[in-house]
């Protein structure tokens, strides 16, 4: 199964992606979305990238680089909390730079990941937790028939208050 279409390519992350992943993981503007509280060292990210080839059944997660047609990495898409018994996984996506958003990369990557999850991994469902005020992400997931199925009240702490996190599910019927 080739994870590519006319807009993007999904590929395994590798050691050459160190600087991109380092910048992505250490961008405080994105920490809220990944529930990160502290920066990551290059050493930690290098260790992760050296082990990123491990099987999803072993590590229960999969991170793929989202590349444009020029093979430039623009973001990442993840399967996390992979549960082969219950046939489900969480899915998360980020396009790093605002200038690369709203160009179809996220939609194309999401379509490829959904197809991979349902056809290759034979999952029954995908889910995502999305901050209530993250309208672009909500629209992206809703475009692919993810449905809001719950709410975690005051789930995400910010500097000044708390935000609700919405749970979205896509069930392969």
N, C-alpha and C positions, 0 to 999 in steps of 0.2 A: 504494500500500500504506500503510494507516494503522497506525502503531505505537502502538496503544492497545487496552486491554481494560478490564474493569470495575474493575480495581484500580489500574492505572497508565497513564501516558502516557510514551513516549519521544519526546523532541524534541531538536533541535539545541541545543547550548549557545550562548549569545549574550552580548553585553557586559553585560547586566543580571545575569548570573550571577557577576560578578567576585568579590563578597564570599564567596559560597558556595565557589567554586573555590579562592579564596585560603585560606580556612580549611581546606578539605579537603587541599590540597597541603602545607600547613604544619602539619599535625597529626602530630607525631613518632610517635604511637601507630600511625599508618597507614604510615609510611615503609617499614617492613620489607616490607609487602605489595607496594608498588610499586617496590621497590629504589631508593628515593630516599635521598640522603645529606645534602642541604642544602635549606634553605628556598628558596622561589621568591618573587621580588619581585612586587608588584602590577603593575609595569611589564611584566615578563615574561608574566604571566598575561593582562594586557590585550592584549598583542601576539598571544598565542596565540588569545584569543577573537575578535580582529578577523580572524583568518585561519582560524577553525574551519569556515567555510563551504566551504573548498576540498574538492575531490572526493577520495574515498577512493582512486581510481586514481592520483591525483597524489601525495598525501601518505602513502599506505599505512597510514592509521589513520582511525578514526572514533570520536568521543566523543559520547555522547548523554546528556542529562539524564534522570534517572528522577524523574518527578513523580507525586504522589498525585492523587486525583480532584479535589482543590481547586487543582490546578495548582502546588502548592508543590514545589520541587526538594528531593529527599531523598537523592539519590545520583547516581552516574554509572555507565555501562556503556560499555566500550571494545572496539573491534576494533583490534588492533595487529598489526604485522608482516604486514599484508595482502599476500598473494602471489597475484595473479590468474593467473599461469601454472600454479602448482601447486594453485590453487583452495583455499587455506587461510588461516586467520587465527587469531591468539591472541584470547582473550576474557578480560576482567577486569571485575570489578564491585565496587562498594563502596556501602553505605548508610552515610551519614556518622554519624548519631547512634544510639547503642545503643537509645534509646527508639523508634526507627523500625524496628528489626530485628524479625524473627520475626512480621511482620504480612502476609507475602505479597508485599511489594514486589519483593524480589530474585527470587523465583520467577516472578512475572509479567513482570518485565523480561527475565529470562533466556529465557523462552518466546518473547517478542516478538523478541528479538535472534537466537535460533536460527532462527526462521521467516524473518526478514529475510535472514540470512546464506545460508540454504539455498535459499530460494525466489527472492529478488530478486537477490542477488549470485551465486547458483548455485555456492556453495562446495561443495567435497567434504568438508572437515573443519574443525572448530574444535578448538583446544587451549588448555590453561591450565597454568601452573605454580603449584602451591599448596603452601605450607609444610606439612610433615607434621603439625604440631600444630594446624593451622587446621581443626578438625573441622566448624564450621558451613559453611565454604566447600566442603569435601570433600563433605559431605552434599548441598549445593545442586547441585553438578555431577553427583554420582552420581544424584540424582533425575531428571536429564535424560539419563541413560544415557551420560554421559562415563565412560570407563573408564581406570583407572590403567594407564599403558603404560611407565612408566620412573621412575627415581629419580636425582636429582642429589645425590650424597653431599656433606655439609658445604657446601652451596651458598650458604646465607644466613648471613652473619656477624652475630652479636648481640654485646651488650656482654660476655657471659661465655663464649660458645661458638659453635658452628655448628649450623645446622639443615639437615635434608634438605629438598629440594624435590621434590614428586611431579609427574610430568607426566600430565595427563589429556587424552584425545582423545575426540571425538565424530565418528564417520565417518558421513556421509550415504549410506546404502546404498539 
